[in-house]
Amino acid sequence: LKQAQYGYYSQWYFIPIREMASFPEFREDPEWIAARFSPPLNPIDVSRALVDLQTLGLLKRDDGGRLVQSHESLFTPDEVTSALVAGYHRDMMKRASDSIDTIARERREISAVCIPVSAESALKIKAMIQKFRQDLLAIASEDRAPDQVYQLNFQLFPLTGEPEGNAE
């Protein structure tokens, strides 16, 4: 992402809405999108997000008029210092914490490790995490039938509810 596009991080739900546009069954319907989130979003916020994502050049219309992602994968440099990005990370950490009580264990992964390491080893681990993130993006970009949006910090939890037809 370019610095001018960091508005993408201004609302935590901009990112999962953009990711939802890759769903084969994606509908440009604020009510449909809002209902997929857990808890549901306000459809008015979703409408504004769709406009903002197009203005930022992160969603576009394809030849058939369907709203699609402008780019398959997005990433920011490894050492971003934007206050918007920092706020996004805080929001996601809070959501990860909340998911412990609101998301079934089989649908999330919350784990931690406490290890003693040197500064040199810490840098190696940081590089491993950055590479792992790139590997995850590669796997996601190859998925031709996504139906949920997940957030991965060092926790894994869904930001959207069950796909239609799979709810109990």
N, C-alpha and C positions, 0 to 999 in steps of 0.2 A: 504494500500500500504506500502511496505517496503521502507526504505530510498533510496535504490538503484534504485527504480522504479520511483522516483520523476521526472525523465526525461519526464514522461508522461505529465507534466505541462509545458514543454519547449515551446510548440507551442499550442495556444489556441484550434486549430482544432483537435488535437489528441483525446481529450475526446469525442467530438461529432462523430468523425469517428468511434471510438470504439463502441459507443452507436448505431450507424447505423448498425453495424454488427448483432444486434439483430432483425432487420427488417426481416420479412418473405421473402420479395422480394429483400433483399440485394444482390448487385452484386459487386464482387471484380473487379471492373472496375474503374480506376481512373477518367475517363471522366464522368461516371455516378455519382460517388460520388461527384466530384467537382461541377457538375451542380446542385446538390441538395442544395447546400449552397446559402445563400443570403447575400451578393453577391457571385457569384461562386468563388471557389478556383482555384488555378493553379493545373492541373492534375499532374504535376511533384512533387509538394509538397505533394499531396495525395499519390503518389507512395512511396515517402520517408517515409511518416507517416505510411503506411501499413507495411513497412519493420521494422521501429523502434518499432511499437506496438508489432510486433511478437518477436523482439529481447528482448523487455522488459518483454515478457511473458504475455502480456495483450490480445493478439489475438493468436489463434492457429488454426490448421487444425483439423477438426473432422474426423471420420473414412471414410467419403465420400470425403475428400479433401476440403470441404467447409471451408472458413475462418469464425471462430466464436469467441465469447468472451471466454476467459479462465475462467472467473468468472462472474456470473450474475451481482453482485453488487460490486463496489469498494468504499472504503472510506479511508480517512486519519484520524489520530487522531484529536480531536477537537482543539488542540492548536499547529498546525504545524507552524514552523517558517522558512521554506525553502524560499529562494529568488525566486525560480521557482514558487512556489505556490502563493506567493505574486504577482508576475508578471501576473500569470493567472487571479487572482482576479481583478487586474487593467484592464486587457484586457476585461474581462466580464462586468465590470462596464461601460467601454467605449461603449461596444456593447449595453448595456441596454440603455444608454443615446442616442445613435444613433437610437435605435429602436423607440423612440418617434416620429421621423420624417419619418422612413422608413417602419414600420410595422403597418398594420391596427389595430385599437383599439381592435376589436373583437378577434384578434390573440395574444394579449399581455395583461399583467396587470402591470401597473406601479402605485405604490401607496406608500405613506409614512405616517408616523405618528410622531408627535412631542409631547412627553409626559414628564412630570416631575416625576422622580422616585428617590428613594434612592439607594445607592450602593447595599443594600440587594435586593431590588426589581429588580435592573438591573441584578444581578446574577441569580435571578429566571427567568427573561425573557430570558436570554442567555441560560439557561438550557431548557426552553420551545422550543426555536428555534432549539437547537440541537436535541431534541426529535422529533420535527416536521420534521426535515430533515431525521431522521431515518424512520419515518412513511411514508414519501414521497418515500423513496427508497423501502420500502416494497410494496407500491402500484405499483410502476413502475416494480418491479420484478415479479408481478403477471400479468402484461399486456402481453398477448400472441400475440398481433397483433400491435406492435408499428409501426408508419409510419412517425414520425417526431421526431426531437430531440429539446427539450426545455432547456433553461438555467433558473435556478431559483436562484436569489440572494434574494432580497426582491422585485425584479421585475421578471416578467415572460415574456419571449419573445422567438420566435423560432430562431434557428441557421440555419435551413434548409428551403428550399422553399416548396411550395405545392407539395404533392405527385404526381407522374405521373398520368395523367388522371383527376386530380382535378383542374388544372390550367385553368384560364378563358382566 
